[in-house]
Amino acid sequence: MIAVIRIKGQVGVDRNAKETLFRMRLRRKYSCIILKPTKENAGMLKKVKNFVSYGKIPKEIYEEMVKKRGKKGSEGKLKPFFRLHPPRGGAETKLHYPKGILGENKEMDKLIGRML
């Protein structure tokens, strides 16, 4: 499973990246979705890597996210996105990993732990 968190807002986002973020249901800052590692998803992540942080997460972190931040829709199904808090302790949002949190993040589980 790959967790994708939108880090940057809507100002200064080009049209193609904005549409990709919209289709991925990442419409607000600090919203998170879970993707399967496919070729198509890898292409979308490559297009929006300057606006999101993404990386593999273990199943325990996913279950904790569902327990703490999961919301049910009108039909009782789990909504396809999670709204998270800003990272506790702050984060460098202008630089790519390892100096910042943008792009492919190897420490995604720690970032999500700070945002729950």
Helices and strands as residue ranges (DSSP letters): E 2-6, H 15-23, E 31-35, H 39-47, E 52-56, H 59-69, E 82-83, E 103-104, H 108-115
